[in-house]
Amino acid sequence: MPRGIYPRTEKHNNAIKSALINRTLSITHKLAISKSCSNLIRSIEHCENIRRSKKKLPGTTTRDSQFIKNYGITELKYNEMLKEQDNVCKICKKPEVSRIKGILKRLAVDHDHKTGKVRGLLCNNCNRALGLLKDDITVIIDSLEYLKKSENIEYII
């Protein structure tokens, strides 16, 4: 069926919404509909994906669900870790300074990507630094050696 054959009416849009919700819209139908309808489908699918990813576990808050899903800890455990670290980054010992839309970010939950084990809470800069160095101890030590040579300072490793 050629693109754009379906009329762009509210009735048609509602039919597509209904078909998407009931998962009955075939792939051939998706390929044959007009551009405005395909935008509508992408929009609906995007909203459904967001809704699905933000579903909370029964008896928990949404943030709790995200912590449990991503790191296996609750918000209560996060707050305990934060208190143990005196509200500062575990590496640089400074509070978070990064902001999103003027709101101070929370310290990031750092975890081992191989084992999933939570290591601590880091500021945005330290978390990104570890990520950019791929959590590779050899690269981190080589970076330290490089800095030592340029400053002629001796450190004990």
BATORNU-934091 format. One record per residue (C-alpha): x, y, z negated. Coordinates in steps of 0.2 Angstrom, whole numbers, padded with zeros to 4 digits, always signed. Each point is the difference from the previous one (the first is absolute). Layout:
# BATORNU-934091
XYZ
...
This chain:
# BATORNU-934091
+0000+0000+0000
+0007+0017+0005
+0005+0013-0014
-0013+0013-0005
-0015-0010+0006
-0009+0001-0016
-0009+0016-0004
+0007+0011-0014
-0015+0000-0011
-0002+0000-0019
-0010-0017+0002
+0015-0007+0009
+0012+0006-0013
-0011-0008-0014
+0000-0016+0010
+0019+0000+0001
+0002+0004-0019
-0012-0014-0004
+0009-0012+0012
+0017+0004-0008
-0007-0002-0018
-0008-0017+0005
+0016-0004+0009
-0010-0005+0016
+0008+0013+0012
+0009-0011+0013
+0017+0005+0007
-0007+0002+0017
-0013+0012-0007
+0014+0010-0008
+0010+0001+0016
-0016+0005+0010
-0006+0015-0010
+0002+0018+0003
+0015+0010-0008
-0011+0009-0013
-0006-0017-0005
+0017-0007-0001
+0005+0015-0011
-0015-0004-0011
+0005-0018-0002
+0018+0004-0004
-0006+0012-0013
-0012-0013-0008
+0014-0013+0000
+0012+0012-0008
-0012+0004-0014
-0004-0018-0003
+0019-0004-0001
+0002+0014-0013
-0015-0006-0009
+0006-0018+0000
+0018+0006-0006
-0007+0010-0014
-0012-0013-0007
+0003-0002-0019
+0001-0016-0010
-0015-0003-0011
+0003+0008-0017
+0014+0011+0005
+0003+0018+0006
+0004+0003+0018
+0018+0005-0005
+0001-0016-0010
-0005-0010+0015
+0013+0009+0011
+0014-0004-0013
-0006-0018-0003
-0001-0002+0019
+0017+0008+0005
+0011-0004-0015
-0009-0012-0012
-0001+0012-0014
-0015+0010-0008
-0001+0019-0002
+0002-0003-0019
+0017-0009+0004
+0005+0014+0011
-0003+0012-0014
+0010-0010-0012
+0014-0001+0012
-0001+0019+0002
+0000+0003-0019
+0015-0012-0002
+0010+0010+0013
-0005+0017-0008
-0010+0005+0015
+0016+0001+0011
+0008-0010+0014
+0009-0015-0005
+0015+0004+0011
+0003+0019-0001
-0009+0003-0016
-0009+0015+0006
-0019+0003+0001
-0009-0001+0017
+0000+0016+0010
-0008-0005+0016
-0017+0006+0004
-0014-0004+0012
-0012+0015+0003
+0006+0008-0015
-0003-0015-0012
+0015-0008-0008
+0003-0018+0006
+0001-0014-0013
+0016-0010-0001
+0001-0014+0012
-0001-0018-0005
+0016-0007+0006
+0000-0019+0004
+0011-0013+0007
-0007-0003+0018
+0006-0018+0000
-0007-0006-0017
-0013+0014-0003
+0007+0003-0018
-0003+0017-0006
+0017+0008-0005
-0005+0017-0006
-0008+0017+0004
+0010+0012+0011
-0002+0017+0007
-0003+0003+0018
+0018+0004+0004
+0007-0015-0008
-0013-0012+0006
+0003+0007+0018
+0019-0002-0002
-0001-0018-0005
-0012-0003+0014
+0011+0008+0013
+0015-0010-0007
-0011-0015+0002
+0003-0005-0018
+0016-0007+0005
+0013+0000-0014
+0015-0001+0011
-0006+0016+0010
-0003+0009-0017
+0017-0005-0006
+0008+0005+0016
-0009+0017-0001
+0007+0002-0018
+0018-0004+0006
-0002+0013+0014
-0006+0013-0012
+0014-0004-0012
+0014+0002+0013
-0007+0016+0006
+0000+0007-0018
+0016-0009-0007
-0011-0005-0015
+0002-0018-0008
-0015-0009-0005
-0002-0017-0008
-0011-0011+0009
